[in-house]
Amino acid sequence: MIRKTVEFSTPGTRLSVSHRQLVVERPGLPKVTRPIEDMGVVIVDDVRATYTQAVFLALLEAGATVMVSGRDHLPIGMMLPINAHHVQTQRHRAQIEANVPVRKRVWQAIVRAKIGQQAAVLRYFTGSDGGLEPMAQRVRSGDPENLEAQAAQRYWPRLFDKSFRRDREADGVNALLNYGYAVVRAATARAIVAAGLIPSLGVHHKHRGNPFCLADDLLEPYRPYVDWRVKSMLGEDEDSVPDLSERSTRSSLLSLLNETIHLAERREPLLLALHTSAASLSRTLTGGDRSLALPQGLPLGSDLVDGVVGGG
């Protein structure tokens, strides 16, 4: 079942639970109920929103992820279920014991896939991969030459313009990218936990203050989908950047999770593909199948999907 990504942004929203239904009350609007089991990622973008404790309990028990946005509409907090897999302790132990060569091979596959995805994005918008495809093939175990960073230096000025710089604090295009990454990161973290892995124990990302290092590892080859969507939203006039405070802008970014993508000779919605990738990562880190299921190419069809995913 494809679970929904739902955003609540109407000022004064009140959320509660009744009979396994999420009850949504908004000023001046009819009361709405939604099945808890349908929820995958719940985003609350309303500083005036109120909840009952039962909302968090019910969502987490159902395996959903809850994200809360700040006044700038960017997510600032996330809650994940911690009992999401029946052999969780066994997988945690195996993940901890995974040796360095295995971790390096995983990072090689992730970086190779990410650069390949960036090459596909550039081909779509510019007609040329900017030399990224050959670079992807040169990535060695552990990426000792840091080809990931070298690819980024080629990628960003070609995708947007020569003056563009990635900045986690900036507005404009960067704000759109940051929002998109945060949403996909939340879905990735949920998939990591559902696969029985420890989200804080990464194969490459190791910052001691980051509780989602492994999610950030797996997120890397999915980032170019956000880049593709943001670039598509800009259209021909890149000086006119959609306003992140507009619900329609966030809806276009959220709808990315419903895009169908290629993955390990399969076609799946991006939200489900993250779970396939996480499951393959779990098998690799715990001594099973060594092949990772990672995304390949752009979504099937290039038209933007309008409207809020799941509404709210």
N, C-alpha and C positions, 0 to 999 in steps of 0.2 A: 504494500500500500504506500502511495506517495503521500507523505504527511505535508501539511501546509505550513508555509511561512506567513505569519500574520502580524501586521503592524497596527497598533492602536495609537492614534495621534490626536483625536478630538479632545480639546481642552476640557478637563473635568471628568474624564472617563473613570468609571468605577467598575472594578472587576471582582466577581465573587463566583462561587461554585454551588451548584444545586443539582443533585441526581446525576453526577458525572458529566454535567454540562458546564461550560464556562459561560457565565452570565455577564453580559456587557451592557452597562447603562451609561448613556451619554446625554448631556443636557439637550432638551428639545428634540430628541430622537427616540424612536421606539426601542424597547428593550430587545436585545438579541441574545440568542444562546447558540453555542457551538460545542460539538462533542469534544471532550478532552482528548480522546484517542486520536483525533485527526490532527492534533497540533505537533509540529516538528520543531519550529523555531518561533518563539513569541517575542516581538519587539514592542516595548512600550516607550513611545516618544512623546511623553506628556508630563511635564513637571508637576502638574496638579493631579495626576492620577492617584487613585486610592485602591487598595487591595485588601482582601481578607487573607489570613495566613493559609487558609485552605486552598487558595489559588496556587501558591508555590508548591504545597504538598501534592496536590493533584497533578499538576503539570510535571513535576519531577518524577513522581511515581509512574507516570505514563511514558517517561523517557524523553520529555521535551526539554529544550534549552530555552532559558528566559534571558533576554537581553534588555538592558535599560539604557536609554539615550540621555545625554545631557542637554543643556540649553542650546548647544550648537548642532543638535540633531545627530551627533556622532555617538555610537555606543561607548559607554564608560564602564559597564559592569555586566557580568554574565554568571548565570547559575546553571550547573550541570548535574545530572543524576550521578550517583557514585556506585550504585548497584545495578549495573547495566548488562552484565554478562554472567552466565552460570559458572564459568571456570575462570573468573576474574583473577583470583589469587594465583592460580597456576600460571596464567599468562603474565601476570606482573613479575613473578619470579624469573620466568624465562626471558622476559624483556630485559630485566636488569642484568642477566647473565649473558646476553648477546655480546659476542666478541667484537673487537675493533674492526677486523676485516669485513664482517657482515654489515656493520654500521656504515663503513666507507662505501661499500657497494650500493647500499640503499641510497646514500646521498648522491653518488654518481648517477644512478638512474633518475633521481628526482631532478637534479640540475640539467641532465640531458633532456628530459621531458620539458622542463620549463623553457629552456632556450629554444627547443623545437617549437613550442607553442608561441613564443615571441616571434619567431621567424614566420609562422603562419599568420599572425596578426599583421606584421609588416607587409607581407605579400598581399593580403586582402586590401589594405589601404593604399599601398604605394606601388604594388606590382613587383617588388623586389624584397628578398629576405634580409638585405643589408649584410650579407655574409654570415648570418647567424646559424644557418643550417649546417655548414661545414664545421663551425665552431662547436655545435652540439655534439657532433660525432667525435670530437677530440677530447671530450671530458673523460678524465681518468678516475680511478677509484679514489674517493675522497675529494675530488676536484682540487688537487694541490696547486694548480696554476690559477685558481680562482677565476675560472672562465665565466662563472655566473656574474661576477662584477664587471668583467670585460664586456660581456654581452649587454649589460645594462647601459654601459657608456655608449654603445652603438644604438641601442633600442630607443631610449627615450627621446633624443633629439630628432630621430627619424619619424617616430610616431606622432609627436606633437610639433615642436619646433626647437631650434637650436638653443633658445633661451630657457627652455623648460627644465626645472629641477624638481626631483621628488622631495616632498617635504610633508612629514606627518602632521605638521601644525598649520600649514598654509590653507588658504581658502581656494575658491575657484575649482579648476580641474583637480587639484590635489584633494580637495574636500570630497569630491565625488569618488575618487579612487579610494580614499580612506574609508568612506562609508561602505562601498562595495566590498572591500577587503574585510572589513569588520564583520559583515553579514556572512560572507562565505567562511570566514575563520570560525565563527560560532557554529556553523553547520559542520565544519571539519572537526572541531573539538567534540561535538556530539557523536560523530561517527567514530572517532578515536575511542571514546569511552564505551560506546556500544560494542566495539570490537574487543573489549577486555584489556585495553592497554592503558598505561599511565600517561596522561597527557603532558605532564611536566618533564618527562624523561625523553629528551630529544636525541636524534642521531647526529645532528649538527648544531642546531640552536641550543645554547647551554646557559643563557643568562640566568643567574641565580634568582632574580626577581620575577621571572616569567613562568607562570604556572601552566602554560600551554606550548611548551617548546616543541613537542612532537606534532602538535596540530600545526604549528608554524612551518615545520619541515614539510608536512604533507600538503600544506596550502600552496606551496611555491608553484607547481605546474598548473594550478587553477587560477592563479592571479591574472594571467593574460586574458582570461575570459572577462574579468572586470575591466581590463584595459580596453578590450574590444567593445564592450558595451558603452563605456564612457566616451570613447572616440566616436562611436555611432551616434550617440546622443548629441554631440557637438554639431554634427552635420558639416555643411560647407563653411559656416560662419563660426570659426573657433574663438572669435572675440566675444561671442554671446554664449556664456556658460550657464546652463540650467541652474536654477537656485535650489540648493539642497533643502531649504526650508519648505519648498513646495512639495506637497504630497505626491504629485504626478512624477516628480523627479525621483523621489525615493522608490516609487512604485516600479519605475523602469529598471532601477538597479535590483530591487527585490525579485523581479520576474526572471532574472538571470538563472535562479535556482531551478526554474522549470524548463530551461532550454535542454533539448536532447543533444547529447554529445557521443562521440565514439570513445570506447574504452574497452581494451582487451578484446577486440573483434566483436564487441557488443554495442548496442545503442541504448542509452539510459538517460533519464532526466539527470541533470547535474547533481541534484540533491541525493539521488540514489547512487550515482556514480561515486560520490564521496564515501559512501559506506562500502562499496566494492573495493575502492582503493584502500580504505582502512583495514578491511578484512585481509587483503593480500599483504599489507604491511605487517599485520599481526602474524600471519603465517611465516613471513620471512624472518621477522625478529625472534620468533619462538622456535626456529629450527625446522620449519616446514618448507613449502614451495618457495624457491628463491626468486621467482619472477613477480615483479610488481605490476599491478593493473593501474596504469596511469593514463590520463586523457591524451587524445591524439586529434589535433586539428580543431577547427572552429565549430560552433554549434551548427546543427543541420538547419539551414535556412537562416537568412541574415536580417529578416524583418524584426523590428522591435515589438515586443509584446506589451500592449498597453494595459493599464489597470493594476490595482493592488492584488498581489498574490494572496488570496484568502480574504482580503478586505478587513475592515475593522474600524 
